[in-house]
Amino acid sequence: MTDVRSVATEGDAEAPQNASDAAPSGFSAGWLIAGVAVVVALSAGVHLLTEQVPVWAKGTAFGQIAKSIEFPVYAILLGLVGNAVLSATGLRERLMPGFRTEFFIKTGLVLLGASINIAVVARAAGPAVAQAAVLISAVFLFTWWVAGRFGLDDRLRALLSAAVSICGVSAAIAAAGAVKAKKEDLAYTASLVIIFALPSIFLLPWAAGVLGLSPAVTGAWIGGNIDTTAAVTAAGTLAGEQPLQIATIVKVTQNALLGVAAVLLTVYFAYKVERGEGQARPSLRAFWDRFPKFVLGFIAASLIATVYSQFAPAATSKATIGIVNDLRTWFLIFAFVSIGLEFKVTTLKKSGWRPIAVFALATVANLVIGLTLAVLFFSHFTF
């Protein structure tokens, strides 16, 4: 586990300039434990809301929407509520060491690797890999260019570009570690992903029906354009069993490219952006020190899960991966609650409307490019 004070700076563009950004002088192990306890308690509330709100809303006008709301929404909201309460009581700064955002996020992403079977990606190959590679490259570069035209900071540009082009919040998290982005920028990007993903769950299956798309093209469009895996699953389910299969394969392929994107961003920022900011050319050791090592854990987890699934009985393998997925969900809930608890509204105000405009334009481009590629690569696909 990293040093307590490093949590305040790891992933930020620069070290804190005042004491309020680091661990308070009165820090003790007791406050760390208390902070973790706050995160766990709020996370239990998130789990309760995620499970029960659809049940409570069943049969109401809100029922269908309630089933589509993902845990990051509740986690960030409860984190922000906890933030306000703890700030009002003067306890927030003392409890900050327990809000282990970096640790929770990276652990969750390593566990995510276990759900991505490399054999499945290999079998998909062909159209899924081609679509993912072209779509990610085109949308990333377009978003990067638009964000530059709007004058956004390079680190926020990287987060927005990765989120839109690859796999939403998970990609933004990986990019944040690679480019040392601010936590406020990560929270902002995560919020945009959720806001844009929720309506897509309903709009894309409807639009596919209106356009008369085949099941394979529908699935490829959904999998390539909706930013979160859970939202892709929800939209694919609405579209039908065959679209769901293709959507899942395409999304898994994009997820598998997450590590590649993190490495490329690390190289670019180490040798281009930071040198342009007057920093010395980094040594190989410095490059290794800042390399997002959780990516190696992500790949290792995927390899281990793939080998395990080949030798273990199907029922046992499924049950084991299910447990890992549950743990992943809990760690990501902890992470999003912590983001809400750590969030400072001043940075969000400084960002203004420009990131929203960039994300909206990039989403439109993603839809158009994604549909074109889906038709190109999957129009002749047969089940």
Phi, psi and chi 1 to 4 in degrees:
 res  aa     phi    psi   chi1   chi2   chi3   chi4
   1 MET       -  140.7 -172.2  175.4  -69.5      -
   2 THR   -71.7  162.3   56.8      -      -      -
   3 ASP   -59.2  144.9 -179.5   80.6      -      -
   4 VAL   -57.2  -44.1  172.1      -      -      -
   5 ARG   -69.9  -24.0  -68.8  178.8 -180.0  -93.2
   6 SER   -68.7  -23.4   70.3      -      -      -
   7 VAL   -61.8  -32.4  177.1      -      -      -
   8 ALA   -73.3  -22.3      -      -      -      -
   9 THR  -114.2  -26.2   59.3      -      -      -
  10 GLU   -62.1  126.9 -175.1  178.9    2.8      -
  11 GLY    90.2   -7.1      -      -      -      -
  12 ASP   -88.7  157.8  -72.2  -16.2      -      -
  13 ALA   -69.9  -28.3      -      -      -      -
  14 GLU  -153.4  162.7   54.0 -174.5  -25.9      -
  15 ALA   -67.3  155.7      -      -      -      -
  16 PRO   -63.7  146.2   23.0  -32.8      -      -
  17 GLN   -99.1   -6.2  -59.4  -61.1  -47.3      -
  18 ASN  -145.2  166.0   55.2   66.5      -      -
  19 ALA   -64.3  -26.2      -      -      -      -
  20 SER   -67.8  -17.7   64.4      -      -      -
  21 ASP   -88.8  -10.1  -69.3  -32.7      -      -
  22 ALA  -110.3 -175.0      -      -      -      -
  23 ALA   -66.8  139.4      -      -      -      -
  24 PRO   -66.7  156.4   23.7  -33.0      -      -
  25 SER   -63.7  -24.8   57.9      -      -      -
  26 GLY   -89.4   19.2      -      -      -      -
  27 PHE   -59.4  141.9  164.3   74.3      -      -
  28 SER  -150.2  164.3   69.0      -      -      -
  29 ALA   -59.5  -31.0      -      -      -      -
  30 GLY   -62.8  -41.6      -      -      -      -
  31 TRP   -68.8  -35.5  -75.3  111.9      -      -
  32 LEU   -61.7  -46.9 -175.4  150.2      -      -
  33 ILE   -62.4  -41.7  -65.8  171.7      -      -
  34 ALA   -63.3  -39.4      -      -      -      -
  35 GLY   -63.8  -44.4      -      -      -      -
  36 VAL   -61.5  -39.2  172.6      -      -      -
  37 ALA   -62.2  -37.9      -      -      -      -
  38 VAL   -62.7  -44.5  169.0      -      -      -
  39 VAL   -61.1  -45.6  172.6      -      -      -
  40 VAL   -64.0  -42.1  172.1      -      -      -
  41 ALA   -63.7  -45.9      -      -      -      -
  42 LEU   -65.1  -36.3  -70.4  173.9      -      -
  43 SER   -65.7  -35.2  -62.6      -      -      -
  44 ALA   -62.7  -38.5      -      -      -      -
  45 GLY   -64.4  -38.7      -      -      -      -
  46 VAL   -61.3  -45.9  171.0      -      -      -
  47 HIS   -61.1  -41.9 -174.1  -92.1      -      -
  48 LEU   -62.0  -46.5  175.8   65.8      -      -
  49 LEU   -64.5  -42.0  -69.1  174.3      -      -
  50 THR   -61.3  -39.5  -55.4      -      -      -
  51 GLU   -80.7  -38.4  -65.7  -69.6  -35.1      -
  52 GLN   -97.6  -28.2  -65.4  -57.7  -44.3      -
  53 VAL   -57.4  -43.8  167.1      -      -      -
  54 PRO   -60.2  -33.9  -25.4   36.4      -      -
  55 VAL   -70.1  -46.1  176.3      -      -      -
  56 TRP   -64.0  -33.3  -62.4  -25.7      -      -
  57 ALA   -90.7   -1.7      -      -      -      -
  58 LYS   -59.9  132.7 -172.5  175.6 -178.0  179.5
  59 GLY    86.3   -1.2      -      -      -      -
  60 THR  -106.3  172.5   68.8      -      -      -
  61 ALA   -65.0  -23.6      -      -      -      -
  62 PHE   -87.0   -7.1 -178.4   65.9      -      -
  63 GLY   -57.9  -47.7      -      -      -      -
  64 GLN   -66.4  -39.3 -169.8   65.8   23.9      -
  65 ILE   -67.2  -40.3  -62.4  175.7      -      -
  66 ALA   -58.7  -36.4      -      -      -      -
  67 LYS   -68.6  -20.3  -69.8 -167.6  -62.8 -176.8
  68 SER   -96.4   -8.8  -56.7      -      -      -
  69 ILE   -75.3  125.5  -61.3  177.9      -      -
  70 GLU   -93.3  162.9  -58.5  175.5   58.9      -
  71 PHE   -59.3  -31.4   67.8   83.1      -      -
  72 PRO   -58.6  -30.8  -26.7   37.0      -      -
  73 VAL   -62.7  -52.2  176.3      -      -      -
  74 TYR   -65.3  -38.1  -63.0  118.4      -      -
  75 ALA   -63.8  -47.9      -      -      -      -
  76 ILE   -66.5  -40.4  -69.5  177.5      -      -
  77 LEU   -62.9  -48.6  -73.6  176.8      -      -
  78 LEU   -65.6  -35.2  -73.7 -172.3      -      -
  79 GLY   -62.5  -41.4      -      -      -      -
  80 LEU   -66.7  -39.2  -69.9  172.6      -      -
  81 VAL   -62.8  -45.6  170.5      -      -      -
  82 GLY   -61.8  -37.9      -      -      -      -
  83 ASN   -57.7  -48.5 -173.1  -32.2      -      -
  84 ALA   -63.4  -43.6      -      -      -      -
  85 VAL   -65.7  -47.1  171.9      -      -      -
  86 LEU   -67.9  -34.4  -66.6  175.8      -      -
  87 SER   -66.4  -40.3  -64.1      -      -      -
  88 ALA   -65.8  -32.7      -      -      -      -
  89 THR   -89.8   -5.6   57.6      -      -      -
  90 GLY    79.0   13.4      -      -      -      -
  91 LEU   -97.4  -14.3  -66.4  173.8      -      -
  92 ARG   -59.1  -47.4  179.3  173.2  171.1  -86.2
  93 GLU   -63.0  -36.8  -67.9  -59.3  -40.3      -
  94 ARG   -70.9  -31.8  -71.1 -171.6  174.2  -84.1
  95 LEU   -86.4  -10.5  -65.5  170.6      -      -
  96 MET   -51.3  -39.1  -79.9  -76.4  -74.2      -
  97 PRO   -59.3  -21.0  -27.1   37.2      -      -
  98 GLY   -84.7   -8.8      -      -      -      -
  99 PHE   -88.8   79.4  -53.3  154.7      -      -
 100 ARG   -84.7   62.4  -48.6  -73.0  -65.7 -174.9
 101 THR   -54.1  -51.0  -55.8      -      -      -
 102 GLU   -60.5  -45.4  -64.1  -70.5  -21.9      -
 103 PHE   -64.6  -45.5  172.8   74.9      -      -
 104 PHE   -63.1  -44.3  -64.9  142.5      -      -
 105 ILE   -62.7  -49.9  -75.8  174.5      -      -
 106 LYS   -67.1  -37.1  -68.2  174.7 -178.9  177.3
 107 THR   -63.9  -42.6  -57.2      -      -      -
 108 GLY   -62.0  -39.6      -      -      -      -
 109 LEU   -71.7  -34.8  -74.4  179.8      -      -
 110 VAL   -62.4  -43.8  168.4      -      -      -
 111 LEU   -65.7  -29.6  -66.0  172.7      -      -
 112 LEU   -59.3  -34.6  171.1   63.1      -      -
 113 GLY   -57.5  -29.9      -      -      -      -
 114 ALA   -67.3  -21.7      -      -      -      -
 115 SER   -90.1   -3.3   66.2      -      -      -
 116 ILE  -107.1   98.4  -58.4  177.6      -      -
 117 ASN   -77.6  118.8 -168.5  -51.7      -      -
 118 ILE   -61.6  -30.7  -70.1  179.4      -      -
 119 ALA   -64.6  -35.2      -      -      -      -
 120 VAL   -66.7  -44.1  173.0      -      -      -
 121 VAL   -61.3  -41.8  177.6      -      -      -
 122 ALA   -63.9  -40.1      -      -      -      -
 123 ARG   -68.3  -33.4  -74.8 -162.2  -59.8  -89.0
 124 ALA   -67.1  -45.6      -      -      -      -
 125 ALA    29.1 -135.8      -      -      -      -
 126 GLY    21.1 -113.8      -      -      -      -
 127 PRO   -62.7  -36.7   20.9  -32.6      -      -
 128 ALA   -65.6  -45.4      -      -      -      -
 129 VAL   -66.4  -43.2  172.6      -      -      -
 130 ALA   -62.5  -45.4      -      -      -      -
 131 GLN   -62.8  -45.5  178.0 -174.8  -26.4      -
 132 ALA   -61.8  -44.8      -      -      -      -
 133 ALA   -64.7  -46.5      -      -      -      -
 134 VAL   -69.1  -44.1  176.0      -      -      -
 135 LEU   -63.9  -46.3 -177.2   61.4      -      -
 136 ILE   -61.8  -45.8  -71.3  172.1      -      -
 137 SER   -62.6  -48.6  -59.9      -      -      -
 138 ALA   -64.6  -46.5      -      -      -      -
 139 VAL   -71.4  -38.7  174.8      -      -      -
 140 PHE   -60.1  -49.6 -173.5   98.6      -      -
 141 LEU   -65.4  -37.9  -68.2  173.9      -      -
 142 PHE   -64.3  -46.2  174.4   81.2      -      -
 143 THR   -64.4  -40.9  -50.4      -      -      -
 144 TRP   -60.4  -43.0  179.8  -91.9      -      -
 145 TRP   -65.7  -47.3  174.5   76.9      -      -
 146 VAL   -62.1  -44.1  171.1      -      -      -
 147 ALA   -61.7  -35.6      -      -      -      -
 148 GLY   -66.5  -39.4      -      -      -      -
 149 ARG   -64.4  -29.7  -61.2  -67.5  -67.4  178.1
 150 PHE   -86.2   -0.1  -85.5   79.4      -      -
 151 GLY    75.5   27.5      -      -      -      -
 152 LEU   -78.7  152.4  -61.7 -173.6      -      -
 153 ASP   -59.9  144.9  172.9   76.5      -      -
 154 ASP   -57.6  -35.4  -79.3  -15.0      -      -
 155 ARG   -70.6  -40.5  -68.4  175.9  175.1   83.0
 156 LEU   -67.7  -36.1 -178.3   54.8      -      -
 157 ARG   -58.1  -42.7  -69.8  170.1   73.1 -172.0
 158 ALA   -63.9  -42.8      -      -      -      -
 159 LEU   -63.9  -48.2  -94.8   63.2      -      -
 160 LEU   -63.2  -43.0  -65.6  173.6      -      -
 161 SER   -64.0  -43.9  -59.5      -      -      -
 162 ALA   -67.3  -41.2      -      -      -      -
 163 ALA   -62.9  -46.1      -      -      -      -
 164 VAL   -70.6  -39.8  175.8      -      -      -
 165 SER   -87.8  -25.8   63.6      -      -      -
 166 ILE  -109.7  -82.3  -52.4  175.7      -      -
 167 CYS  -153.3   46.2   52.6      -      -      -
 168 GLY    65.4 -130.2      -      -      -      -
 169 VAL   -61.5  -42.4  176.4      -      -      -
 170 SER   -59.8  -41.9  -63.7      -      -      -
 171 ALA   -67.5  -38.6      -      -      -      -
 172 ALA   -63.1  -39.3      -      -      -      -
 173 ILE   -63.7  -46.4  -68.9  168.5      -      -
 174 ALA   -62.4  -42.3      -      -      -      -
 175 ALA   -64.7  -38.2      -      -      -      -
 176 ALA   -60.5  -41.2      -      -      -      -
 177 GLY   -68.0  -36.2      -      -      -      -
 178 ALA   -71.7  -36.3      -      -      -      -
 179 VAL  -106.2    2.7  -52.4      -      -      -
 180 LYS    60.2   50.2  -62.2 -176.2  178.0  179.7
 181 ALA   -77.9  161.3      -      -      -      -
 182 LYS   -76.1  147.1  -63.1  177.7 -179.2  178.7
 183 LYS   -61.9  -33.7  -67.1 -175.3  178.5   68.1
 184 GLU   -63.1  -38.1  -69.5   88.1  -13.2      -
 185 ASP   -66.1  -37.5  -72.9  -14.6      -      -
 186 LEU   -65.7  -43.4  176.7   55.9      -      -
 187 ALA   -62.6  -41.0      -      -      -      -
 188 TYR   -62.4  -47.4 -167.0   99.2      -      -
 189 THR   -64.0  -42.7  -56.8      -      -      -
 190 ALA   -60.8  -39.3      -      -      -      -
 191 SER   -64.4  -42.0  -60.6      -      -      -
 192 LEU   -63.3  -41.6  -70.0  177.5      -      -
 193 VAL   -57.5  -47.2  168.2      -      -      -
 194 ILE   -65.9  -43.9  -65.6  165.6      -      -
 195 ILE   -60.7  -40.4  -70.1  169.5      -      -
 196 PHE   -82.8  -27.5  -81.2   80.1      -      -
 197 ALA   -74.6  -37.4      -      -      -      -
 198 LEU   -58.7  -51.6  -71.4  177.2      -      -
 199 PRO   -66.3  -25.9   21.1  -32.0      -      -
 200 SER   -64.3  -28.4  -62.1      -      -      -
 201 ILE   -56.0  -37.6  -67.0  172.8      -      -
 202 PHE   -96.0  -36.1  -53.7  100.3      -      -
 203 LEU   -71.5  -41.0  -69.0  176.9      -      -
 204 LEU   -67.5  -46.1  -98.5   65.0      -      -
 205 PRO   -60.0  -38.5  -25.6   35.6      -      -
 206 TRP   -64.8  -46.4  170.7   80.1      -      -
 207 ALA   -64.0  -37.8      -      -      -      -
 208 ALA   -62.0  -39.0      -      -      -      -
 209 GLY   -65.8  -43.3      -      -      -      -
 210 VAL   -62.1  -40.1  171.0      -      -      -
 211 LEU   -80.4   -9.2  -65.0  172.1      -      -
 212 GLY    69.9   33.8      -      -      -      -
 213 LEU   -72.3  148.8  -56.7 -179.4      -      -
 214 SER   -70.0  162.8   69.0      -      -      -
 215 PRO   -57.1  -40.6  -28.0   36.0      -      -
 216 ALA   -67.6  -44.1      -      -      -      -
 217 VAL   -65.7  -40.2  172.8      -      -      -
 218 THR   -58.6  -47.5  -61.7      -      -      -
 219 GLY   -63.7  -41.1      -      -      -      -
 220 ALA   -65.6  -37.5      -      -      -      -
 221 TRP   -66.8  -45.4 -166.9   30.3      -      -
 222 ILE   -63.2  -49.2  -70.4  172.7      -      -
 223 GLY   -64.5  -31.4      -      -      -      -
 224 GLY   -85.0  -17.3      -      -      -      -
 225 ASN  -114.7  -31.1  -76.0  -90.2      -      -
 226 ILE   -80.3  133.6  -61.1 -179.9      -      -
 227 ASP   -80.1  -23.8  -70.0  -34.2      -      -
 228 THR  -113.5  145.9   69.7      -      -      -
 229 THR   -61.6  -41.1  -57.5      -      -      -
 230 ALA   -64.1  -40.8      -      -      -      -
 231 ALA   -67.8  -35.9      -      -      -      -
 232 VAL   -61.5  -43.8  164.9      -      -      -
 233 THR   -62.0  -42.4  -56.9      -      -      -
 234 ALA   -64.0  -46.4      -      -      -      -
 235 ALA   -66.6  -40.9      -      -      -      -
 236 GLY   -62.5  -37.7      -      -      -      -
 237 THR   -63.6  -41.2  -59.2      -      -      -
 238 LEU   -64.8  -34.2  -69.1  175.7      -      -
 239 ALA   -77.7  -27.7      -      -      -      -
 240 GLY   132.1  168.4      -      -      -      -
 241 GLU   -63.8  -45.7 -178.9   61.5   28.6      -
 242 GLN   -67.4  -46.2  -69.9 -179.1  -25.6      -
 243 PRO   -58.5  -35.8  -27.2   36.4      -      -
 244 LEU   -62.3  -41.3  174.4   60.8      -      -
 245 GLN   -61.1  -48.8  -67.8  176.9   21.4      -
 246 ILE   -68.1  -40.3  -61.6  -60.7      -      -
 247 ALA   -59.3  -41.4      -      -      -      -
 248 THR   -65.5  -44.1  -57.8      -      -      -
 249 ILE   -62.4  -44.6  -69.5  172.8      -      -
 250 VAL   -63.3  -43.5  170.3      -      -      -
 251 LYS   -66.5  -40.2  179.9   52.5   63.4  177.3
 252 VAL   -61.8  -39.5  165.1      -      -      -
 253 THR   -62.4  -42.5  -56.5      -      -      -
 254 GLN   -64.2  -42.1  -71.7 -173.9  -25.0      -
 255 ASN   -59.4  -38.1  -73.4  -19.6      -      -
 256 ALA   -65.9  -23.6      -      -      -      -
 257 LEU   -85.3    0.3  -65.1  175.5      -      -
 258 LEU   -59.6  -44.4  176.1   60.5      -      -
 259 GLY   -63.5  -39.2      -      -      -      -
 260 VAL   -61.0  -44.8  176.1      -      -      -
 261 ALA   -62.2  -41.1      -      -      -      -
 262 ALA   -62.8  -40.9      -      -      -      -
 263 VAL   -64.7  -46.1  171.0      -      -      -
 264 LEU   -62.9  -40.1  -67.2  177.2      -      -
 265 LEU   -65.7  -39.8  -77.6  170.2      -      -
 266 THR   -60.6  -45.9  -61.0      -      -      -
 267 VAL   -62.3  -46.5  172.3      -      -      -
 268 TYR   -62.0  -46.6  178.5   78.6      -      -
 269 PHE   -72.1  -31.9  -88.9   77.5      -      -
 270 ALA   -71.0  -38.5      -      -      -      -
 271 TYR  -104.3  -11.5  -73.2   90.0      -      -
 272 LYS  -118.3  -64.0  177.6   70.3  173.1  179.0
 273 VAL   -66.2  -52.4  175.2      -      -      -
 274 GLU   -69.5  -32.5  -68.0  178.9    1.3      -
 275 ARG   -67.1  -34.1  -70.3 -169.9   67.9 -170.9
 276 GLY   -68.1  -21.2      -      -      -      -
 277 GLU   -88.4    8.6  -64.9  171.0  -16.2      -
 278 GLY    92.6    5.5      -      -      -      -
 279 GLN   -83.5  150.5  -61.3 -174.9   31.1      -
 280 ALA   -69.1  155.0      -      -      -      -
 281 ARG   -61.3  126.3 -179.9  176.0  178.8  175.5
 282 PRO   -72.4  147.6   27.5  -35.7      -      -
 283 SER   -80.5  169.6   62.8      -      -      -
 284 LEU   -60.4  -36.2  -69.9  177.1      -      -
 285 ARG   -64.8  -41.2  174.4   55.5 -171.3  -88.9
 286 ALA   -64.9  -39.1      -      -      -      -
 287 PHE   -61.6  -43.3  175.0   78.2      -      -
 288 TRP   -66.0  -39.0  169.7 -109.9      -      -
 289 ASP   -61.7  -35.1  -72.7  -18.3      -      -
 290 ARG   -97.3   -7.2   63.4  171.2  -64.4  174.5
 291 PHE   -60.0  133.1  175.0   76.9      -      -
 292 PRO   -70.0   89.8   25.1  -33.5      -      -
 293 LYS   -65.9  -18.3  -60.7  176.3 -174.2   62.7
 294 PHE   -62.7  -21.7   76.1   88.9      -      -
 295 VAL   -62.1  -38.6  171.7      -      -      -
 296 LEU   -64.7  -39.4  -59.7  178.8      -      -
 297 GLY   -65.2  -38.2      -      -      -      -
 298 PHE   -59.1  -47.9  175.0   90.3      -      -
 299 ILE   -66.6  -41.9  -64.4  171.8      -      -
 300 ALA   -62.1  -42.6      -      -      -      -
 301 ALA   -62.0  -39.6      -      -      -      -
 302 SER   -65.1  -43.8 -178.3      -      -      -
 303 LEU   -63.4  -45.3  -73.1  170.3      -      -
 304 ILE   -62.1  -44.1  -67.6  170.1      -      -
 305 ALA   -64.6  -37.5      -      -      -      -
 306 THR   -64.7  -47.7  -60.8      -      -      -
 307 VAL   -64.3  -43.3  173.2      -      -      -
 308 TYR   -60.0  -42.6  177.0   75.0      -      -
 309 SER   -66.9  -21.9   65.7      -      -      -
 310 GLN   -78.2  -26.2  -63.9  -60.7  -47.3      -
 311 PHE  -109.5  -27.9  -66.6   97.3      -      -
 312 ALA   -81.5  152.9      -      -      -      -
 313 PRO   -57.6  146.9  -24.8   34.4      -      -
 314 ALA   -55.7  -44.4      -      -      -      -
 315 ALA   -65.0  -41.1      -      -      -      -
 316 THR   -66.4  -44.1  -58.1      -      -      -
 317 SER   -60.9  -44.9  175.0      -      -      -
 318 LYS   -62.2  -42.0 -177.0  177.2 -180.0  179.7
 319 ALA   -66.2  -40.6      -      -      -      -
 320 THR   -65.6  -46.9  -57.8      -      -      -
 321 ILE   -63.3  -34.0  -62.4  -59.2      -      -
 322 GLY   -61.8  -40.8      -      -      -      -
 323 ILE   -64.8  -43.5  -67.0  172.8      -      -
 324 VAL   -61.2  -41.4  174.6      -      -      -
 325 ASN   -64.3  -37.8  -73.4  -20.9      -      -
 326 ASP   -63.5  -42.6  -72.1  -18.9      -      -
 327 LEU   -63.0  -41.3  -74.3  173.1      -      -
 328 ARG   -58.5  -45.1  177.5 -164.1   73.4 -159.1
 329 THR   -60.2  -43.6  -62.0      -      -      -
 330 TRP   -63.1  -43.8  -86.2  109.3      -      -
 331 PHE   -66.4  -36.0  -86.9   99.4      -      -
 332 LEU   -70.1  -34.1  -68.5 -179.7      -      -
 333 ILE   -62.2  -46.7  -69.9  174.6      -      -
 334 PHE   -55.0  -43.0  -65.1  157.1      -      -
 335 ALA   -64.5  -45.7      -      -      -      -
 336 PHE   -71.2  -34.5  -74.8  117.2      -      -
 337 VAL   -61.8  -43.5  166.4      -      -      -
 338 SER   -64.0  -37.8  -63.9      -      -      -
 339 ILE   -60.5  -43.9  -73.9  173.6      -      -
 340 GLY   -63.1  -39.8      -      -      -      -
 341 LEU   -68.3  -33.3  -72.6  167.5      -      -
 342 GLU   -87.9  -13.4  -69.0 -175.9  -40.8      -
 343 PHE   -62.3  139.2 -177.9   67.9      -      -
 344 LYS  -120.2  120.8  -67.4 -177.7  178.7  179.7
 345 VAL   -67.2  -20.6   72.3      -      -      -
 346 THR   -60.8  -40.5   52.4      -      -      -
 347 THR   -67.9  -38.7  -60.1      -      -      -
 348 LEU   -61.6  -40.6 -176.2   58.7      -      -
 349 LYS   -63.5  -37.9  -71.4 -179.6  178.1  178.5
 350 LYS   -65.7  -33.1  -69.6  178.5 -177.2  177.7
 351 SER   -67.1  -38.1  -62.7      -      -      -
 352 GLY    67.2 -150.7      -      -      -      -
 353 TRP   -87.3  -15.7   59.4  -88.9      -      -
 354 ARG   -61.6  -44.7  -68.9  178.2  -59.7  161.6
 355 PRO   -61.3  -34.0  -24.1   35.2      -      -
 356 ILE   -64.8  -43.5  -60.8  174.9      -      -
 357 ALA   -63.2  -42.3      -      -      -      -
 358 VAL   -61.8  -46.2  169.4      -      -      -
 359 PHE   -64.6  -39.4 -156.5   92.8      -      -
 360 ALA   -65.1  -46.3      -      -      -      -
 361 LEU   -63.0  -41.3  -69.4  171.7      -      -
 362 ALA   -65.5  -36.5      -      -      -      -
 363 THR   -65.0  -41.9  -62.1      -      -      -
 364 VAL   -62.5  -45.3  172.1      -      -      -
 365 ALA   -61.8  -40.6      -      -      -      -
 366 ASN   -60.9  -41.8 -165.7   24.8      -      -
 367 LEU   -63.6  -45.8  -72.8  170.1      -      -
 368 VAL   -68.2  -49.2  174.4      -      -      -
 369 ILE   -64.4  -42.1  -62.5  171.9      -      -
 370 GLY   -62.2  -41.9      -      -      -      -
 371 LEU   -65.8  -42.2  177.3   57.2      -      -
 372 THR   -59.7  -45.6  -57.6      -      -      -
 373 LEU   -69.8  -36.3  -66.5  174.5      -      -
 374 ALA   -61.9  -43.5      -      -      -      -
 375 VAL   -65.2  -41.9  172.0      -      -      -
 376 LEU   -64.2  -44.5  176.8   63.8      -      -
 377 PHE   -94.6  -20.2  -70.4  115.0      -      -
 378 PHE  -122.5    3.1  -75.1   90.2      -      -
 379 SER   -65.7  -25.4   57.4      -      -      -
 380 HIS  -107.0   12.1  -60.8  -65.2      -      -
 381 PHE   -73.6  134.4 -173.7   91.6      -      -
 382 THR  -123.2  146.8   56.1      -      -      -
 383 PHE   -88.4      -  -71.2   88.8      -      -
